[in-house]
């Protein structure tokens, strides 16, 4: 009979990146990460979506526009204040601007995360068909495990 000592036991997730977008599902994901991984280092990452400067087009899509630096700066400042209110002692954070999917995956890779935790949002069928789910895209593209948490509407 082989006995496993604590030194031989798997360490589990030690570096947990939590995607934060300030929605109720994001808050549920953060609460779950804190509860389920108490010994892990948590890194809260928020990506200010640079696509906010896109304009709707006549075909039902969006037309990219040049990012408005003033608008992005205002959004970044507001997002930084909101994120600082969510931080607990010992937690790390990172603010980015760009595409949320790419930003979260790049942040996880650069930081060496063991796990990504993100909230999921209920979407209508048409919105899901055209835009897709950020969480779904992260799951599809991530080389590390992703935990998705359902937490309500935005």
N, C-alpha and C positions, 0 to 999 in steps of 0.2 A: 504494500500500500504506500503510495506516494503522498507526502504531506506538502502542501503549498504554504510557504511562509509569507509573511507580509512583504518581504523584500522581493519575492518571486511573483507576487500578484500583480496583474496589470494595473498600471497607474491610472488608467482612465483618461478623461479629457482634462488637460491641464491648462490649455490656452483656448478660451472660448470667445469667439467674436460674435457679438450680438448686433444685428442690423437694426437701427433705430430710425423710424420715420415719424414718431410721435403719435401714431394711430393707436387705437385701443388694442389691436392685435400685436403691435410692436411692444406695447407696454406689457401685454400678457407674455410675450416671448421673453422679455427682460426679467419679469418676475419668475418665470419658470427656470431660466438659466441660473438665477441667483439661488433658487431653492434646490435645484437638482445637482448643481456643481459647486458646492460651498467652498471647496478647497482650490478651485481653479482660479486663474487670473482671467478676469472678464475685461474685454475691450469693447466699448460701445462705439459703433461707427455709424455716422450719419453722412449721407451723400446728398448735398443740395443738388436737386435735379436741374441741370443746365437746360433741359428741354422746355422749361417754363416759358422761355421766350419764343417758342414756336407758335405759329398762328394757324387756325383752322383753314383748310382750303375748300374749294367748292366740291371736291370729290369725296369729302367725308374724312380725309386724312389730315395731316398737319404739314405745314411748310416750315422748314427750319428758318430761323431768323438769326442774325448776328446777335450773340449774347449782349444784353444791355449791362455794362459793367456796374452801373448804379443799382439796378434791380438785383443783380447777383450779390453785390456787396451787402445790400439791405437784407436779403434772404439769409446770407451766411451769418450776419451778425445776429439776427433773430434766432436762427437755428443753434448758434453757439450758446446763446442764453438759455434756450430750452434744454439743450443737452446738459449744460452745467447743473441744471436743477434735477436731472435724472441720475447724476453720478452719485455713487456712494464711496466712502473712504476705501482706498485700495484699488479702485477700478480705474482703468485707463480709458482714454477716448481719442477719437480721431474724427476730424471734419474734412470732407472732400467736396469737390464740385465736379459734376459730370453725369454719366449714366449710372444709376444706382446698381445695376447688376454688375457691370464691369468694375465699378468702384469697390463694391464689397468683396468681389473675388480677388481683385488686386491687393486690397488691404489684408485679406486673410493670408494670401501667399507671402506678402512682404513681412508680415508679423510672425508667420509660422504657426497659424492657428491649427488646432486639432479638430475643431468643430465650429460650424457656423449655425447660429440660431436666428431665425427670422419669423415674423408673423405673416399670416396669410390674410387676404382680404376677400370678402365675397364680391363677385363681379357679375354683371349681367352677361348673358351669352354673347351678345354682340361685342361688348367691350373686350371680353376674353378672347374672342375670335380675332379681332383686329390688333389688340395690344398685347394680349397674353398676360401672364402673371409674373411679377418680378420673382417671387419665391420659386415658381416653377422653373424659370430660366436659371436661377441660381442652382437648384437641384440638378438640372440637366448638365450644367457646365462645370460644377465644382469637382475638383479631384479629392476633396475631403468630405466627410459626412456632413449632412445638413439636417437640422431638426427644424421642422416647420410647426408653428403653433397657431391654431385658430383662435381668434379672440374677439370677434365681433366686427361691426362696421366701422368705417373710417370716420 
